[in-house]
Amino acid sequence: MYTYSSFEDSGTFILLRPILFLLLAVAFLLFLAILISRIRNSMLNAFAVVSLSVVTVFVALQVGYYHAIIVDEIGLGGDPVSFYLFFTIAAFSLMNPILYLLTSQKRNIVQ
């Protein structure tokens, strides 16, 4: 039906799923960078953590919104994997600034 078969799988639209996986990787790498003290002290500050978290959640929100529009227009079903990916990205984006602030306060108390 489509020019190429990777647009859909079992009646669900999956073309935008790799973008969500990339955003999840960015949020997870930021999470790991916050946990590793050498990276946190030398490469991260509060502005970078908050801005990366906000950008990832807003881009994921836009991808989900456009995903819903495309699915509605071409008559396919929604993608539950993309839905769960969005909530995982949102959880990491909420957790990263909180974790950074807690670890930076802990570091200031120790010094």
C-alpha distances in whole Angstrom, upper triangle without the diagonal:
4,7,8,8,11,10,10,12,13,12,14,13,15,15,19,20,22,24,25,26,28,30,31,32,34,36,37,38,40,41,43,44,46,47,49,52,52,49,50,53,52,49,48,49,49,47,45,44,43,41,39,38,38,35,33,33,32,29,28,29,27,24,24,24,21,19,20,19,16,15,16,15,11,12,12,15,18,19,22,23,23,25,27,27,28,31,32,32,34,37,37,38,40,42,42,45,47,47,48,51,52,53,54,57,57,58,60,62,63,64
4,5,6,9,8,9,12,14,12,13,12,13,12,16,18,19,21,23,24,25,27,28,30,31,33,34,35,37,39,40,41,43,45,46,49,49,46,47,50,49,45,45,46,46,44,41,41,40,38,36,36,35,32,30,30,30,27,25,26,24,21,21,22,19,17,18,17,14,14,16,14,10,12,12,15,17,18,21,22,21,23,26,25,26,29,30,30,32,35,35,35,38,40,40,42,44,45,46,48,50,50,51,54,55,55,58,60,60,61
4,7,9,9,11,14,16,15,16,14,15,13,16,18,19,21,23,24,25,27,29,29,31,33,34,35,37,39,40,41,43,45,46,49,49,45,46,50,48,45,44,46,46,44,41,41,41,38,36,36,35,33,31,31,30,27,26,27,25,22,23,23,20,18,20,19,16,16,19,16,13,16,15,18,20,20,24,23,22,25,28,27,28,31,32,31,33,36,36,36,39,41,40,43,45,45,46,49,50,50,52,54,55,55,58,60,60,61
4,6,7,9,11,14,14,14,12,12,11,14,16,16,18,21,21,22,25,26,27,29,31,31,32,35,36,37,38,41,42,43,46,46,43,44,47,46,42,42,44,44,42,39,39,39,37,34,34,34,31,29,29,29,26,25,26,24,21,22,23,20,18,20,20,16,16,19,17,14,16,15,17,19,18,22,21,20,23,25,24,25,29,29,29,31,33,33,34,37,38,38,41,43,43,43,46,48,48,49,52,53,53,55,58,58,59
4,5,6,8,11,11,12,10,10,10,14,15,16,18,20,20,22,24,25,26,28,30,30,32,34,35,36,38,40,41,42,45,45,42,43,46,46,42,42,44,43,42,39,38,38,37,34,33,33,31,28,29,29,26,24,25,24,20,21,22,20,17,19,19,16,15,18,17,14,15,13,15,17,16,19,18,18,21,23,22,24,27,27,27,30,32,32,33,36,37,37,40,42,42,43,45,47,47,48,51,52,52,54,56,57,58
4,5,7,11,11,10,9,7,7,11,11,12,14,16,16,18,20,21,22,24,26,26,28,30,31,32,34,36,37,38,41,42,38,39,43,42,39,38,40,40,38,36,34,35,33,30,30,30,28,25,25,26,22,21,22,21,18,18,20,18,15,17,18,15,14,18,17,14,16,13,15,15,14,17,15,15,19,20,19,21,24,24,24,26,28,28,29,32,33,33,36,38,38,39,42,43,43,45,47,48,48,51,53,53,54
4,7,10,10,8,6,6,5,9,10,12,14,15,16,18,20,21,22,24,25,26,28,30,31,32,34,36,37,38,42,42,39,39,43,42,39,38,39,39,37,35,34,34,32,29,29,28,26,24,24,23,20,19,20,19,15,15,17,14,12,14,14,11,11,14,14,11,12,10,12,12,12,15,15,14,17,19,18,19,22,23,23,25,27,28,28,31,32,33,35,37,37,38,41,42,43,44,47,47,48,50,52,53,54
4,7,6,5,5,5,7,10,11,13,15,16,17,19,21,21,23,25,26,27,29,31,32,33,35,37,38,39,42,43,40,40,44,44,40,39,41,40,39,36,35,35,33,30,30,29,27,25,24,25,22,20,21,20,16,16,17,15,12,14,15,12,10,13,14,11,11,8,9,10,10,13,13,13,16,18,17,19,22,22,23,25,27,28,28,31,32,33,36,37,37,39,41,43,43,45,47,48,48,51,53,53,55
4,5,5,7,7,10,12,12,14,17,17,17,20,22,21,23,26,26,27,29,31,31,32,35,36,37,39,42,43,40,40,44,44,41,40,41,41,40,37,35,35,34,31,30,31,29,26,26,26,23,21,22,22,18,17,20,18,14,16,18,15,12,16,17,14,13,10,10,11,9,12,12,13,16,17,17,19,21,22,23,25,27,27,29,31,32,33,36,37,37,39,42,42,43,45,47,47,48,51,52,53,54
4,6,9,10,13,15,14,17,20,19,20,23,24,24,26,28,29,29,31,33,33,35,37,39,39,41,44,45,42,43,47,47,43,42,44,43,42,40,38,38,37,34,32,33,31,28,27,28,26,23,24,24,20,19,21,20,16,17,19,16,13,16,17,14,13,9,9,11,10,12,13,14,16,18,19,20,22,23,25,27,28,29,30,32,34,35,38,39,39,41,43,44,44,47,49,49,50,53,54,55,56
4,7,9,12,15,14,18,20,19,20,23,24,24,26,29,29,30,32,34,34,36,38,39,40,42,45,46,43,43,47,47,44,42,44,43,42,39,38,37,36,33,32,32,30,28,27,27,25,22,22,22,19,17,19,17,14,14,15,13,10,12,14,11,9,6,6,8,9,12,13,14,16,18,19,20,22,23,24,26,28,29,30,32,34,35,37,39,39,41,43,44,45,47,49,49,51,53,55,55,57
4,6,9,11,11,14,16,15,17,20,21,20,23,25,25,26,29,30,30,32,34,36,36,38,42,43,40,40,43,43,40,39,40,39,38,36,34,33,32,30,28,28,27,24,23,23,21,18,19,18,15,14,15,14,11,11,13,11,8,11,13,10,9,6,5,6,6,9,10,10,12,14,15,16,19,20,21,22,24,26,26,28,30,31,34,35,36,37,40,40,41,43,45,46,47,49,51,52,53
4,6,8,9,12,13,13,15,17,18,19,21,23,24,25,27,29,29,31,33,34,35,37,40,41,38,38,42,41,38,37,38,37,36,33,32,31,30,27,26,26,24,21,21,21,18,16,16,16,12,12,13,11,8,9,11,8,6,10,11,9,9,6,7,7,6,10,11,10,12,15,14,15,18,19,19,21,24,25,25,27,29,30,32,34,34,36,38,39,40,42,44,45,46,48,50,51,52
4,6,5,8,10,11,12,14,15,16,18,20,21,22,24,26,26,28,30,31,32,34,37,38,35,35,39,38,35,34,35,34,33,31,29,29,28,25,24,24,22,19,19,19,17,14,16,15,12,11,14,12,9,11,13,11,10,13,14,13,13,10,10,9,7,10,9,8,11,13,12,14,17,17,17,20,22,22,23,26,27,27,30,32,32,33,36,37,37,39,42,42,43,45,47,48,49
4,6,7,9,10,12,13,15,16,18,19,21,22,23,25,26,28,29,31,33,34,37,37,34,34,38,37,34,33,34,34,32,30,29,28,27,24,24,23,21,18,19,19,15,14,16,14,11,12,14,11,9,12,13,10,10,14,14,13,14,12,13,12,10,13,12,10,14,16,14,15,18,19,18,20,23,23,23,26,28,28,30,32,33,33,36,38,38,39,42,43,43,45,47,48,49
4,6,6,7,9,10,11,13,15,16,17,19,21,22,23,25,26,28,30,31,34,35,31,31,35,34,31,30,31,30,29,26,25,25,23,20,20,20,17,15,15,15,12,10,12,11,7,9,11,9,7,11,12,10,11,14,15,14,16,14,14,12,10,12,11,8,11,13,11,12,15,16,15,17,20,20,20,22,24,24,26,29,29,30,32,34,34,36,38,39,40,42,44,45,46
4,5,5,6,9,10,11,13,15,15,17,18,20,21,23,24,26,27,29,32,33,29,30,33,33,30,28,30,29,28,26,24,24,23,20,19,20,17,14,15,16,13,10,13,13,9,9,13,12,9,12,15,13,13,16,18,17,18,15,14,11,9,10,8,6,10,11,9,10,13,13,13,15,18,18,18,21,22,22,25,27,27,28,31,32,32,34,37,37,38,40,42,43,44
4,5,5,6,9,10,10,12,14,15,16,18,20,21,22,24,26,27,30,30,27,28,31,30,27,26,28,28,27,24,23,23,22,19,18,19,17,14,15,16,13,11,14,14,11,12,15,14,12,16,18,16,16,20,21,20,21,18,18,15,13,14,11,9,13,13,10,12,15,14,13,16,18,17,18,21,22,22,25,27,27,27,30,32,31,33,36,36,37,39,41,41,43
4,5,5,6,9,10,11,12,14,15,17,18,20,21,23,25,26,29,29,26,26,29,29,25,24,26,25,24,21,20,20,19,16,16,16,13,11,12,13,9,8,11,11,8,10,13,12,11,15,16,15,16,19,20,20,21,19,19,16,14,15,12,10,13,13,10,11,14,14,11,14,17,16,16,19,21,20,22,25,25,25,28,30,30,31,34,35,35,37,39,40,41
4,5,5,6,9,10,10,12,14,15,16,18,20,21,23,24,27,28,25,25,28,28,25,23,25,24,23,20,19,19,18,15,14,15,13,9,10,11,9,6,10,10,8,9,12,12,11,14,16,16,16,19,21,21,21,19,18,15,12,12,10,7,10,10,6,7,10,10,8,11,13,13,13,16,18,17,20,22,22,23,26,27,27,29,31,32,33,35,37,38,39
4,5,5,6,9,10,10,12,14,15,16,18,20,21,22,26,26,23,24,27,27,24,23,25,24,24,21,19,20,19,16,15,17,15,11,12,14,12,10,13,14,11,13,16,16,14,17,20,19,19,22,24,23,24,21,20,17,14,14,10,9,12,11,7,9,12,10,9,13,14,13,14,17,18,17,20,22,22,23,26,27,27,28,31,32,32,35,37,37,38
4,5,5,6,9,10,11,12,14,15,16,18,20,21,24,24,21,22,25,24,21,20,22,22,21,18,17,18,17,13,14,15,13,10,12,14,11,10,14,14,12,14,17,17,16,19,21,20,21,24,25,25,26,23,22,20,17,17,14,12,15,14,10,11,14,12,10,14,15,13,14,17,18,17,19,22,21,22,25,26,26,27,30,31,31,33,35,36,37
4,5,5,6,9,10,11,12,14,15,17,19,20,23,24,20,20,23,23,20,18,20,19,19,16,14,15,14,10,10,11,9,6,8,10,8,7,11,12,10,12,15,16,15,18,20,20,21,24,25,25,26,24,23,19,17,17,14,12,13,13,9,9,12,10,7,10,12,10,10,14,15,14,16,19,19,19,22,23,23,25,27,28,29,31,33,34,34
4,5,5,6,8,10,10,12,14,15,17,18,21,23,19,19,23,23,20,19,20,20,20,17,15,16,15,12,11,13,12,8,10,12,11,9,12,14,13,14,17,18,17,19,22,22,22,25,27,27,27,24,23,19,16,16,12,11,12,11,7,8,10,7,5,9,10,8,9,13,13,12,15,17,17,18,21,22,22,24,26,27,27,30,32,32,33
4,5,5,6,8,10,10,12,14,15,16,20,20,17,18,21,21,18,17,20,20,20,16,15,16,16,12,12,15,13,10,12,15,13,12,16,17,15,17,20,21,20,22,25,24,25,28,29,29,30,27,25,22,19,19,15,14,16,14,11,12,14,11,9,12,13,10,12,15,15,13,16,19,17,18,21,22,21,23,26,26,26,29,31,31,32
4,5,5,6,9,10,10,12,14,15,18,19,15,15,19,18,15,14,16,16,16,13,11,13,12,9,9,12,11,8,11,13,12,12,15,16,15,17,20,21,20,23,25,25,26,29,30,30,31,29,27,24,21,21,18,16,18,16,13,13,14,12,9,12,13,10,10,14,13,11,14,17,16,16,19,20,20,21,24,25,24,27,29,29,30
4,6,5,6,9,10,11,13,15,17,18,15,15,18,19,16,14,15,15,15,12,10,11,11,8,7,10,10,7,9,12,12,11,14,16,16,17,20,21,20,23,25,25,26,29,30,31,31,29,27,24,21,20,17,15,16,15,11,11,12,9,7,9,9,6,6,10,10,8,11,13,13,13,16,18,17,19,21,22,22,25,27,27,29
4,5,5,6,9,10,11,13,16,17,14,14,18,18,16,15,17,17,17,15,12,14,15,11,10,14,14,11,13,16,15,14,17,19,18,19,22,23,23,25,28,28,28,31,32,33,33,30,28,25,22,20,17,16,17,15,12,13,13,10,8,11,10,7,9,12,10,9,13,14,13,13,17,18,17,19,22,22,22,25,27,27,28
4,5,5,6,9,10,11,14,14,11,12,15,15,13,12,15,16,16,13,11,14,14,11,11,15,14,12,15,17,17,16,19,21,20,22,25,25,25,27,30,30,30,33,35,35,35,33,31,28,25,24,20,19,21,18,15,16,17,13,12,14,14,10,11,14,13,10,13,15,13,13,17,18,16,18,21,21,21,24,26,26,27
4,5,5,6,9,10,12,13,10,9,13,14,11,9,12,12,13,10,8,10,11,8,9,12,12,11,13,16,16,16,19,21,20,22,24,26,25,28,30,30,31,34,35,36,37,34,32,29,26,25,22,21,21,19,16,16,17,14,11,13,13,9,9,12,10,7,10,12,11,10,14,15,14,15,18,19,18,21,23,23,24
4,5,5,6,9,12,13,11,10,14,15,13,11,13,13,15,12,9,12,14,11,10,14,15,13,14,17,18,17,20,22,22,22,25,27,26,28,31,31,32,34,36,37,37,34,32,29,26,24,21,20,21,18,16,16,16,12,11,13,11,7,9,11,8,6,9,11,8,9,12,13,12,14,17,17,17,20,22,22,23
4,5,5,6,10,11,9,9,13,14,13,12,14,15,17,14,12,15,16,14,13,17,18,16,17,21,21,20,23,25,24,25,28,29,29,31,34,34,34,37,39,39,39,36,34,31,28,26,23,23,23,21,18,19,19,15,14,16,14,11,13,14,12,9,12,14,11,11,15,15,13,15,18,17,17,20,22,21,23
4,5,5,8,9,6,6,10,10,9,8,11,13,14,12,10,13,15,12,13,17,17,16,18,21,21,21,24,26,25,26,29,30,30,33,35,35,36,38,40,40,41,38,37,33,30,29,26,25,26,23,21,21,21,18,16,18,16,13,13,15,13,10,12,14,11,10,13,14,12,13,16,16,15,18,21,20,21
4,6,7,9,7,5,9,11,10,8,10,11,13,11,9,12,14,12,12,16,17,16,18,21,21,21,24,26,26,27,29,31,31,33,35,36,36,39,41,41,42,39,37,34,31,29,27,26,26,23,21,21,20,17,16,17,15,12,12,13,11,8,9,10,7,6,10,10,8,10,13,13,12,15,17,17,18
4,6,9,8,7,10,13,12,11,13,14,17,15,12,15,18,16,15,19,20,19,20,23,24,23,26,28,28,29,32,33,33,35,37,38,38,41,43,43,43,41,38,35,32,30,27,27,27,24,22,22,21,18,17,18,16,13,14,15,12,10,12,12,8,8,12,11,8,11,14,12,12,16,17,16,18
4,6,6,6,9,10,11,11,13,15,18,16,14,17,19,17,17,21,22,21,23,26,26,26,28,30,30,31,34,35,35,37,40,40,40,43,45,45,46,43,41,37,34,32,29,29,29,27,24,25,24,21,20,21,19,16,17,18,15,13,15,15,12,11,14,14,10,12,15,14,13,16,18,17,18
4,5,5,6,8,10,10,12,14,17,16,14,18,20,18,19,22,23,23,24,27,28,28,30,32,32,34,36,38,37,40,42,43,43,46,47,48,48,46,44,40,37,36,33,32,32,30,27,28,27,24,23,23,22,18,19,20,17,14,15,15,12,10,13,13,9,10,13,12,10,13,15,13,14
4,6,5,6,8,10,13,15,18,16,15,19,20,19,20,24,24,24,26,28,29,29,32,33,33,35,37,39,39,41,43,43,44,47,48,49,50,47,45,42,39,37,34,33,34,32,29,29,29,26,24,26,24,21,21,22,20,17,17,18,15,13,16,16,12,12,16,15,12,15,17,16,15
4,6,5,5,7,10,13,15,13,12,16,17,16,17,20,21,20,23,25,25,25,28,30,30,31,34,35,35,38,40,40,41,43,45,45,46,44,42,39,36,35,31,30,31,29,26,26,26,23,21,23,22,18,18,20,18,14,15,17,14,12,15,16,12,12,16,16,14,16,19,18,18
4,6,6,5,8,10,13,11,10,13,15,14,15,18,19,19,21,24,24,25,27,29,29,31,33,34,35,37,39,39,40,43,44,45,46,43,42,38,35,34,31,30,30,28,26,25,25,22,20,21,20,16,16,17,15,12,12,14,11,8,11,12,9,9,13,13,11,13,16,16,16
4,6,6,8,11,13,12,12,16,17,17,18,21,22,22,24,26,27,28,30,32,32,34,36,38,38,40,42,43,44,46,48,48,49,47,45,42,39,38,35,34,34,32,29,29,29,26,24,25,23,20,20,20,18,15,15,16,14,11,12,13,10,9,12,13,10,12,15,14,13
4,6,9,12,14,12,13,16,17,17,19,21,22,22,25,27,27,28,30,32,32,34,36,37,38,40,42,42,44,46,47,48,49,47,46,42,39,38,35,34,35,33,30,30,30,27,25,26,25,21,21,22,20,17,17,19,17,13,15,17,14,12,16,16,13,15,18,17,16
4,7,11,11,9,10,14,14,13,16,18,18,19,21,23,23,25,27,28,29,31,33,34,34,37,38,39,40,43,44,44,46,44,42,39,36,35,33,31,32,30,27,27,27,24,22,23,23,19,18,20,19,15,15,17,16,12,15,17,14,13,17,18,15,17,20,20,19
4,7,8,6,7,10,11,11,13,15,16,16,19,21,21,22,25,26,27,29,30,32,32,35,36,37,38,41,42,43,44,42,40,37,34,34,31,29,29,28,25,24,24,22,19,20,20,16,15,17,15,12,11,14,12,9,11,14,12,11,14,16,14,15,19,19,18
4,6,5,6,9,10,11,12,14,16,17,19,20,21,23,25,26,27,29,31,32,33,35,37,38,39,41,43,44,45,43,41,38,36,35,32,30,30,29,26,25,25,23,20,20,20,17,15,16,15,12,10,13,12,9,10,13,12,9,12,15,13,14,17,18,17
4,6,5,6,8,10,11,12,14,16,17,18,20,21,23,24,26,27,29,30,31,33,35,36,37,39,41,42,43,41,40,36,34,33,31,29,28,27,25,23,23,21,19,18,18,15,13,13,13,10,7,10,11,7,7,11,11,9,12,14,14,14,17,19,18
4,6,5,6,8,10,10,12,14,16,16,18,20,21,22,24,26,27,28,30,32,33,34,36,38,39,40,42,40,39,35,33,33,31,28,28,27,25,23,23,22,19,18,19,16,13,14,15,12,9,12,14,11,11,15,15,13,15,18,17,17,21,22,22
4,6,5,6,8,10,10,12,14,15,16,18,20,21,22,24,26,27,28,30,32,33,34,36,37,39,40,38,37,33,31,31,28,26,26,25,23,21,21,20,17,17,18,15,12,14,14,11,9,13,13,10,12,15,15,14,17,19,18,19,22,23,23
4,6,5,6,9,10,11,12,14,16,17,18,20,21,23,24,26,27,29,31,32,33,35,36,38,39,37,35,31,29,28,26,24,24,23,20,19,19,17,14,14,14,11,9,10,10,7,6,10,10,7,10,13,12,12,15,17,17,18,21,22,22
4,6,5,6,9,10,11,12,14,15,16,18,20,21,22,24,26,27,29,30,32,33,35,36,37,36,34,30,29,28,26,23,23,22,20,18,18,17,14,13,13,11,8,9,10,8,6,9,11,9,10,13,14,14,16,18,19,19,22,24,24
4,5,5,6,9,10,11,12,14,15,16,18,20,21,22,24,26,27,28,30,32,33,34,36,34,33,29,28,27,26,23,23,22,20,18,18,18,14,14,15,13,10,11,13,11,9,13,14,13,14,17,18,17,19,22,22,22,25,27,27
4,6,5,6,9,10,11,12,14,15,16,18,20,21,22,24,26,27,28,30,32,33,34,32,31,27,25,25,23,20,21,20,17,15,16,15,12,12,13,11,8,11,12,9,9,13,14,12,14,17,17,17,20,22,22,23,26,27,27
4,6,5,6,9,10,11,12,14,16,17,18,20,21,23,25,26,27,29,31,32,33,31,29,25,24,23,21,18,18,17,15,13,13,12,9,8,10,8,5,7,9,7,7,11,12,11,13,16,17,17,19,21,22,23,25,27,27
4,6,5,6,9,10,11,12,14,15,16,18,20,21,23,24,26,27,29,30,31,30,28,25,23,23,22,19,18,18,16,13,14,14,10,9,12,11,7,9,11,10,10,13,15,14,15,18,19,19,21,24,24,25,28,29,30
4,6,5,6,8,10,11,12,14,15,16,18,20,21,22,24,26,27,28,30,28,27,24,22,22,21,18,18,18,15,13,15,15,11,11,14,12,9,12,14,13,13,16,17,17,18,21,22,22,24,26,26,28,30,32,32
4,6,5,6,9,10,11,12,14,15,16,18,20,21,22,24,26,27,28,26,25,21,19,19,17,14,15,15,12,10,12,11,7,8,11,10,7,11,13,11,13,16,16,16,19,21,21,22,24,26,27,28,30,32,32
4,6,5,6,9,10,10,12,14,15,17,19,20,21,23,24,26,27,25,23,20,18,18,16,13,13,13,11,8,9,10,6,6,9,9,6,9,12,12,13,15,17,17,19,21,22,23,25,27,27,29,31,32,33
4,5,5,6,9,10,10,12,14,15,17,18,20,21,23,24,26,24,23,20,19,19,18,15,14,16,13,10,12,13,10,9,13,13,10,12,15,15,15,18,20,20,21,24,25,25,27,29,30,31,33,35,36
4,5,5,6,9,10,11,12,14,15,16,18,20,21,22,24,22,22,18,17,18,17,13,14,15,12,10,13,13,10,11,14,14,12,14,17,16,17,20,21,21,23,26,26,27,29,31,32,33,35,37,37
4,5,5,6,9,10,10,12,14,15,16,18,20,21,22,20,19,15,14,14,13,10,10,11,9,6,9,10,7,8,12,12,11,13,16,16,17,20,21,21,23,25,26,27,29,31,32,33,36,37,38
4,5,5,6,9,10,11,13,14,15,17,19,20,21,20,18,15,14,15,14,11,10,12,11,7,10,12,10,9,13,14,12,14,17,17,18,20,22,23,24,26,28,29,31,32,33,35,37,38,39
4,5,5,6,8,10,11,12,14,15,17,18,20,19,18,15,15,16,16,12,12,15,13,10,13,15,13,13,16,17,15,17,20,20,21,23,25,26,27,29,31,31,33,35,36,37,39,41,42
4,5,5,6,9,10,10,12,14,15,16,18,16,16,13,12,14,13,9,11,13,11,9,13,14,12,13,16,17,16,18,21,21,22,25,26,26,28,30,31,32,34,36,37,38,41,42,43
4,6,5,6,9,10,10,12,14,16,16,15,13,10,10,11,11,8,8,11,10,7,11,13,12,12,15,17,16,18,20,21,23,25,26,27,29,30,32,33,35,36,37,39,41,42,44
4,5,5,7,9,10,11,13,15,16,15,14,11,12,14,15,11,11,14,14,11,14,16,15,14,18,19,18,20,23,24,25,26,28,29,31,33,34,35,37,38,40,41,43,44,46
4,5,5,6,8,10,11,12,14,14,14,12,13,15,15,12,13,16,15,13,16,18,17,17,21,22,20,22,25,26,27,29,31,31,33,35,36,37,39,41,42,43,45,47,48
4,5,5,6,9,10,11,12,11,10,8,9,12,12,9,10,14,13,12,15,17,16,17,20,21,20,23,25,26,27,29,31,32,33,35,36,37,39,41,42,44,46,47,48
4,6,5,6,9,10,10,10,9,7,9,12,13,11,10,14,14,13,15,18,18,18,21,22,22,23,26,27,29,30,32,33,35,36,38,39,41,42,43,45,47,48,50
4,6,5,6,9,10,11,11,10,13,15,17,14,14,18,18,16,19,21,20,21,24,25,24,26,29,30,31,33,35,35,37,39,40,41,43,45,46,47,49,51,52
4,5,5,6,8,9,10,10,12,15,16,14,15,18,18,17,20,22,21,22,25,26,26,28,30,31,32,34,36,37,39,40,41,42,45,46,47,49,51,52,53
4,6,6,6,5,6,7,9,12,14,12,13,17,17,16,19,21,21,22,25,26,26,28,30,31,33,35,36,37,39,41,42,43,45,46,47,49,51,52,54
4,6,5,7,8,9,12,15,17,15,15,19,20,19,21,24,23,24,27,28,28,29,32,33,35,36,38,39,41,42,44,45,47,48,50,51,53,54,56
4,6,8,11,12,15,18,20,18,18,22,22,21,24,26,26,26,29,31,30,32,35,36,37,39,40,41,43,45,46,47,49,51,52,53,55,57,58
4,6,9,11,14,17,19,17,18,22,22,22,24,27,26,27,30,31,31,33,36,36,38,40,41,42,44,46,47,48,50,52,53,54,56,57,59
4,7,10,13,16,18,17,18,21,22,22,24,26,27,27,30,32,31,33,36,37,39,40,41,43,45,46,47,49,51,52,53,55,57,58,59
4,7,9,13,15,14,15,18,19,19,22,24,24,25,27,29,29,31,33,34,37,38,39,40,43,44,45,46,48,49,51,53,54,55,57
4,7,9,12,12,12,15,17,17,19,21,22,23,25,27,27,29,31,32,34,36,36,38,40,41,42,44,46,47,48,50,52,53,55
4,6,9,8,8,12,13,13,15,17,18,19,21,23,23,25,27,28,31,32,33,35,36,37,39,41,42,43,45,47,48,49,51
4,5,5,7,9,10,11,13,15,16,17,19,20,21,23,25,26,29,30,30,32,34,35,36,38,40,41,42,44,46,47,48
4,5,5,6,9,10,11,12,14,15,17,19,20,21,23,24,27,28,28,30,32,33,34,36,38,38,40,42,44,44,46
4,5,5,6,9,10,10,12,14,15,16,18,20,21,22,25,26,26,28,31,31,32,34,36,36,38,40,42,42,44
4,5,5,6,9,10,10,12,14,15,16,18,20,21,23,25,25,27,29,30,31,33,35,36,37,39,41,41,43
4,5,5,7,9,10,11,13,15,15,17,19,20,23,23,24,26,28,29,30,32,34,35,36,38,40,41,43
4,5,5,6,9,10,11,12,14,15,16,18,21,22,22,24,26,27,28,30,32,32,34,36,37,38,40
4,5,5,6,9,10,11,12,14,15,16,19,20,20,22,25,25,26,28,30,31,32,34,36,37,38
4,5,5,6,9,10,10,12,14,15,18,19,20,21,23,25,26,27,29,30,32,34,35,36,38
4,5,5,6,9,10,10,12,14,16,17,18,20,22,23,24,26,27,28,30,32,33,34,36
4,5,5,6,9,10,10,12,15,16,16,18,20,21,22,24,26,26,28,30,31,32,34
4,5,5,6,9,10,10,13,15,15,17,19,20,21,23,25,25,27,29,30,31,33
4,6,5,6,8,10,12,13,14,16,18,19,20,22,23,25,26,28,29,31,32
4,5,5,6,9,11,11,12,14,16,16,18,20,21,22,24,26,27,28,30
4,5,5,6,9,10,10,12,14,15,16,18,20,20,22,24,25,26,28
4,6,6,7,9,10,11,13,15,16,17,19,21,22,23,25,27,28
4,6,6,7,9,11,12,13,15,16,18,19,21,22,24,25,27
4,6,5,6,9,10,10,12,14,15,16,18,20,21,22,24
4,5,5,6,9,10,11,12,14,15,16,18,20,21,23
4,5,5,6,9,10,10,12,14,15,16,18,20,21
4,5,5,6,9,10,11,12,14,15,17,19,20
4,5,5,6,8,10,11,12,14,15,17,18
4,5,5,6,9,10,10,12,14,15,17
4,6,5,6,9,10,11,12,14,15
4,6,5,6,9,10,11,12,15
4,5,5,6,9,10,11,12
4,5,5,6,9,10,11
4,5,5,6,9,10
4,5,5,6,9
4,5,5,6
4,5,5
4,6
4
